[in-house]
């Protein structure tokens, strides 16, 4: 795929999206502000293309905590039940994926793309096997192959496998197919929450100080 064409598509799509959705974005922002104390946006450092850090924009769905106070290695997985960290407004905003819309700003800026592997935490780069680092050869996306094949219900290693598959198959046609599937996933609300036994922290603990291996991903996909 020509990078210039994809970048043009990203700029046009995100720019139009920000303009068309501005009334909705404003309504969500006001609701968050009225519902709980704290900023409207949650901004956090993520790993972008070539593992370069950038600040991601999301609508805040949890009770306010400064990102610098959150120990990602110890943070509990957000559960589907009544997680006390999630605000009243946040439960609806997460269920409808409205919290992801501010990433249109990241796309317009060039930090992200409309379609690509989801941007991971900087801490998560420690547990990506070398053969799957290829996911960082493209810009992270607002949606991606892993998102339409299970989202957070997938295990960490399964997500990495689909990220690598996307890089190998990427094309404009493939991107449009993923976008169409994304609509279905968002409307059904599937895969919003993950399970503790499937996440990257569990994999890190299992490694017990050893380096992540490509064979771990291959085994997880069998």
Secondary structure, 3 states (H helix, E strand, C coil): CCHHHHHHHHHHHHHHHHHHCHHHHHHHHHHHHHHCCCCCEEEEEEECHHHCEEEEEEECCECCCCHHHCCCCCCCCCCCCCCCCECHHHHHHHHCCHHHCCHHHHHHHCCEEEECCCCEEHHHHHHCCHHHHHHHHCCEEEECHHHHCCHHHCCHHHHHHHHHHHHHHCCHHHHHHHHHHHHHHHHHCCCCCCCHHHCHHHHHHHHCCCCCCHHHHHHHCC
